[in-house]
Amino acid sequence: MGSKQLSLSDADSDGYSLLHALAQHNYPDLVALLCEKGMWGARSKSECIDARDKWGVTPLMLASLNGNEQCVAVLLRHGADRSIADSKGVSAEAWAQRNGHSAVAASIRDARQT
């Protein structure tokens, strides 16, 4: 039986990737480990970090709207694009603010883009 290597680009038919799930459910240590190991699979780092599901939602947005501050920090450290908006035009910072996570919104706003 062949084995398949775990990849952050693994996604379902809606484009919801492993990285989306880890960010949404607050697993910052796993996000950091897999990013640092370069577990991008067939995609580039930026394609994985900024992967959009069929609604245009990125892992950073999911971490933000759930108030997962550590996941937000890890994603930003690995180059997540804070300027991306979903299909409704809502950014990660706006999702955080809308859901009462002002510290997360501030960390996104204040993050230095490289």
N, C-alpha and C positions, 0 to 999 in steps of 0.2 A: 504494500500500500504506500503510495507517495505521500510526502508531507508538504504542506503549504506553509510558507513563512508568513508570520503575522506582519501586516502592513497597515500603516495609517491611511492608506488610500482605499482600503477595503470598504465597500459601500453597498447599500441595498439598492433596489430599483428606483428609489426616490432620491438617491444621491446622499443619503444619511450615512456618513462614514464612521469608522471606528473612532476617529478623533472627535467627531460631533458627539458621540455617546460619552466618551471620557470627559469632555468639557461640560456637557449638560449635567452629568451625574457626579461631578466634582471629584475627579481623580487626578489632581495636579502632579503627584509623584509619577504616575504612569505616563501622563502626557510628557513630562520632562524627560523621563527615561527613554521613551520611544523616539522623541525628537532628538535627543542627544545621541542616540544610537543610529540615527538616520534611517529609520524604518519607513521610508517613503514609498516603497514598492515601485510601480511603474510610472509614478508621477514625480514631478519635481517637488522640492520642499515647499515653495510658495503655493503650488497647486494643492498640496495637502493642507497646509496651515489655513489657507483661505478657501478651502473647498466649499462650494455652495450646493445645498440640496435643491430640490425642485421649486422651493419657495424663495430661493436666494439666500437662505440662512446659513451663516458660517459658524464654525465652532466657537469663535470669539463671541458672537451674538448669543449663543446658547449659554455660555458661561456667564455672560453679562446679565442676561435676564433672570438667571437663577441666583445671582449674587455670589457666584463662585470666584471670589477675589484672587485666590491663589492660581486657579486655572487661567484667569485673565492675565495675570502677571507672567505666567510661563508662556502663554501664547504670544503675548506682546514681545517678550524677550526673544522668542524665536521668529519674530518678523511678521506677526499677524497684522494685516492692513486694517487699521481702525476706521478708515474712511469708507469702507464698503457698506452699502445699504442693501437691505433685502428687497423683495419684489414690491413691497409697500412703501419703500423709500425710508425705512427705519434703520438707523445705524446701531452698532453695539452700544455706544454711549447712550443713545436715546432709549434703547431697551432697558438698560440698567436704571436710568432715571425714571422711566415709566413704572418700574416695578419697585421703586423705593430703595434702590441700592446706590445711594448718592456717593459713597466712598468708591465704589467700583466705577461709576461714571467719571468721577474725578481722576481716577488712576488711568482711565483710557484717554481722557482729554489731555492729561499731563504727560502721557507717554511720549518719549522722544522717538520719532520715526527715523529709521536709518535708510 
